[in-house]
């Protein structure tokens, strides 16, 4: 029989109402309070449009910075062996 909360997993016990994961969520809510647990889930898991746009903007900036740093690196010769001392002296 399915869990009353997630309706996907089987109940942990025949006479119980929840699966193992949902029972754990319920116990966390009992300890920390349902309102506080819900607030934490909203802050961590749910993104507003402004937060999404900010994240997209940050990722675009990171990509352009990565491209800039790649362009500034000196060209690497193919099949050239570089020893550790040569590498360390360049950096």
C-alpha positions in Angstrom: 0.0 0.0 0.0 1.4 3.4 -0.9 2.6 6.1 1.5 0.0 8.7 2.5 2.4 11.5 1.9 4.5 10.8 -1.2 2.0 8.2 -2.7 4.9 6.4 -4.4 6.8 4.3 -1.9 5.3 1.4 0.0 4.5 2.0 3.6 7.1 1.1 6.1 4.7 -1.0 8.2 1.3 -2.4 7.2 -0.5 -0.6 10.0 1.6 2.7 9.4 0.8 5.5 7.1 4.3 6.6 5.8 7.3 5.1 4.0 10.7 5.3 5.6 11.7 8.6 3.9 8.5 10.4 4.7 8.6 9.2 8.3 12.1 10.7 8.6 10.7 14.0 7.2 7.8 13.9 9.6 10.3 13.3 12.5 12.4 16.2 11.4 9.4 18.4 11.3 8.3 17.2 14.8 11.8 18.2 16.2 12.3 21.5 14.4 8.7 22.5 13.8 6.7 22.4 10.6 6.9 26.1 9.9 10.7 26.3 10.3 11.2 23.1 8.2 9.0 24.6 5.5 10.9 27.9 5.6 14.2 26.1 5.2 12.9 24.1 2.3 11.6 27.2 0.6 14.9 29.1 1.1 17.1 26.2 -0.1 15.1 24.4 -2.8 12.9 27.0 -4.4 14.3 29.8 -6.5 12.6 33.1 -7.4 12.8 34.6 -10.9 15.3 37.2 -9.6 17.5 34.4 -8.1 17.4 32.5 -11.4 18.3 35.5 -13.4 21.2 36.3 -11.1 22.5 32.7 -11.3 22.3 32.8 -15.1 24.2 36.1 -15.1 26.9 34.7 -12.8 27.4 31.7 -15.0 27.7 33.8 -18.1 30.3 36.0 -16.4 32.3 32.9 -15.3 32.3 31.5 -18.9 33.5 34.8 -20.4 36.3 35.0 -17.7 37.3 31.4 -18.5 37.5 32.2 -22.2 39.6 35.3 -21.4 42.1 33.3 -19.3 42.3 30.6 -21.9 43.2 33.2 -24.6 45.9 34.7 -22.4 47.7 31.4 -21.9 50.8 30.8 -24.1 50.3 28.3 -26.9 51.4 24.8 -26.0 53.5 22.8 -28.5 52.1 19.4 -29.2 54.1 16.3 -28.1 56.6 18.5 -26.3 57.8 17.0 -23.0 58.0 19.4 -20.1 59.9 18.5 -17.0 58.8 19.3 -13.5 61.5 21.9 -13.1 60.6 23.6 -16.4 56.9 23.7 -15.4 57.7 25.1 -11.9 60.0 27.8 -13.4 57.1 29.0 -15.7 54.6 29.3 -12.9 
